[in-house]
Amino acid sequence: MPAFSLERTPPLAPAEAWRRLTQWPRHADVVPLTSIEVLTAPPTREGTRFVARSGVGPVAFDDVMEVTVWRPPVGDEPGLCRLEKRGRVVLGWAEIEVRPGPGGSSRVVWREELRVRFLPRLFDRVLNRTARLMFGRAATLLLRKA
């Protein structure tokens, strides 16, 4: 499975960076051709499930995710959210870690292991590069937008 990690240091307090990254419907605002439906009642917690539908018409797929770890940042303690991908097409996991950074900023680490069912391993390098670019752009935009 292709795995990658990316980091950002936004000029936001950890609680605000966490809020911007974990409001799941906001991800549809920054990922092209994607809509998001939260399947469980708020607030987000372990067991929260949502689906990201990406594509157009018959050329679309669902990325079903479940929150398996939910620890928002508190004081100097880092926050960690782990998502397990439970769809028929997209498998793997993602982790979003938010910790205090220098001068009141945050340090965000986004880790992801991604596999697309039926996609031969031959395409792992392309999938990894594409996912890193797409999720890196999404993280940057989510942290930039209020």
C-alpha positions as CSV (number, residue, x, y, z in Angstrom):
1,M,0.0,0.0,0.0
2,P,1.3,3.4,-0.8
3,A,1.9,5.4,2.4
4,F,2.8,9.0,2.8
5,S,3.1,11.8,5.3
6,L,2.9,15.5,5.0
7,E,3.4,18.4,7.4
8,R,2.0,21.9,7.7
9,T,2.7,24.7,10.3
10,P,-0.3,27.0,10.1
11,P,-0.4,30.2,12.1
12,L,-3.4,28.8,14.0
13,A,-3.9,27.6,17.6
14,P,-4.1,23.8,17.7
15,A,-7.8,23.8,18.5
16,E,-8.6,25.9,15.4
17,A,-6.4,23.8,13.1
18,W,-8.1,20.7,14.5
19,R,-11.6,22.3,13.9
20,R,-10.8,23.2,10.3
21,L,-9.4,19.7,9.5
22,T,-12.1,17.6,11.1
23,Q,-15.2,19.3,9.9
24,W,-15.7,16.5,7.3
25,P,-18.1,18.3,4.9
26,R,-15.5,21.1,4.4
27,H,-13.3,18.6,2.7
28,A,-15.7,18.6,-0.3
29,D,-15.0,22.4,-0.7
30,V,-11.4,21.7,-1.4
31,V,-11.3,18.3,-3.2
32,P,-12.6,18.5,-6.7
33,L,-15.6,16.4,-7.8
34,T,-16.2,15.2,-4.2
35,S,-19.3,15.4,-1.9
36,I,-19.3,14.3,1.7
37,E,-22.2,12.9,3.7
38,V,-21.8,12.3,7.4
39,L,-23.7,9.1,8.3
40,T,-23.9,9.5,12.1
41,A,-25.3,12.1,14.4
42,P,-22.9,14.9,15.6
43,P,-20.6,15.5,17.4
44,T,-17.7,13.7,15.8
45,R,-16.4,10.9,18.0
46,E,-15.0,7.4,17.8
47,G,-17.6,5.5,15.6
48,T,-18.5,8.5,13.5
49,R,-18.9,7.4,9.9
50,F,-18.9,9.4,6.7
51,V,-18.6,8.8,3.0
52,A,-16.7,10.9,0.4
53,R,-18.2,10.3,-3.1
54,S,-15.7,11.3,-5.8
55,G,-16.2,11.4,-9.5
56,V,-18.9,12.1,-12.0
57,G,-22.0,10.0,-12.8
58,P,-21.2,6.3,-13.4
59,V,-17.4,7.0,-13.0
60,A,-17.6,7.7,-9.3
61,F,-16.7,5.8,-6.1
62,D,-17.4,6.0,-2.4
63,D,-14.6,6.3,0.2
64,V,-16.4,5.2,3.4
65,M,-14.5,6.2,6.5
66,E,-14.9,5.6,10.3
67,V,-13.3,7.5,13.1
68,T,-11.5,5.0,15.2
69,V,-9.4,7.4,17.4
70,W,-10.7,10.8,18.4
71,R,-8.6,12.8,20.8
72,P,-8.8,16.6,20.2
73,P,-5.8,18.7,21.3
74,V,-6.1,20.0,24.8
75,G,-3.5,22.5,26.2
76,D,-0.1,21.2,25.3
77,E,-1.4,17.7,24.6
78,P,-1.5,16.9,20.8
79,G,-4.7,15.8,19.1
80,L,-5.0,12.6,17.0
81,C,-7.8,11.5,14.7
82,R,-7.5,8.1,12.9
83,L,-9.8,7.2,10.1
84,E,-10.2,3.7,8.8
85,K,-11.2,3.5,5.1
86,R,-13.9,0.8,4.9
87,G,-15.2,1.2,1.3
88,R,-15.4,-1.3,-1.5
89,V,-12.9,0.5,-3.6
90,V,-10.7,2.7,-1.3
91,L,-8.9,1.0,1.6
92,G,-6.3,2.0,4.2
93,W,-6.3,4.6,6.9
94,A,-5.5,8.2,7.6
95,E,-4.3,10.0,10.7
96,I,-4.4,13.7,11.4
97,E,-2.2,14.8,14.3
98,V,-2.3,18.4,15.6
99,R,0.2,19.7,18.2
100,P,1.3,23.0,19.5
101,G,3.9,24.7,17.3
102,P,6.3,27.6,17.7
103,G,4.9,31.0,18.7
104,G,1.3,29.9,19.1
105,S,1.1,28.1,15.8
106,S,0.3,24.4,15.2
107,R,2.2,21.6,13.7
108,V,0.0,19.3,11.6
109,V,1.0,15.9,10.5
110,W,-1.2,14.1,8.0
111,R,-0.3,10.4,7.5
112,E,-2.1,8.2,5.1
113,E,-1.9,4.6,3.7
114,L,-4.0,4.2,0.7
115,R,-5.0,1.3,-1.6
116,V,-7.4,1.2,-4.4
117,R,-8.9,-2.3,-4.8
118,F,-8.3,-3.9,-8.2
119,L,-5.6,-1.3,-9.1
120,P,-2.4,-3.3,-9.8
121,R,0.7,-2.6,-7.6
122,L,2.3,-1.3,-10.8
123,F,0.4,2.0,-10.2
124,D,1.5,2.4,-6.5
125,R,4.0,5.1,-7.3
126,V,1.5,7.2,-9.4
127,L,-1.2,6.7,-6.7
128,N,1.1,7.8,-4.0
129,R,2.2,10.9,-5.8
130,T,-1.3,11.8,-6.8
131,A,-2.7,11.2,-3.3
132,R,0.2,13.3,-1.7
133,L,-0.5,16.2,-4.0
134,M,-4.3,16.0,-3.6
135,F,-4.3,15.7,0.2
136,G,-1.4,18.2,0.6
137,R,-3.5,20.7,-1.3
138,A,-6.6,19.9,0.7
139,A,-4.8,20.3,4.0
140,T,-3.3,23.6,2.9
141,L,-6.7,25.0,1.8
142,L,-8.6,23.7,4.8
143,L,-6.1,25.4,7.1
144,R,-6.3,28.6,5.2
145,K,-10.1,28.9,5.1
146,A,-12.0,29.8,8.2
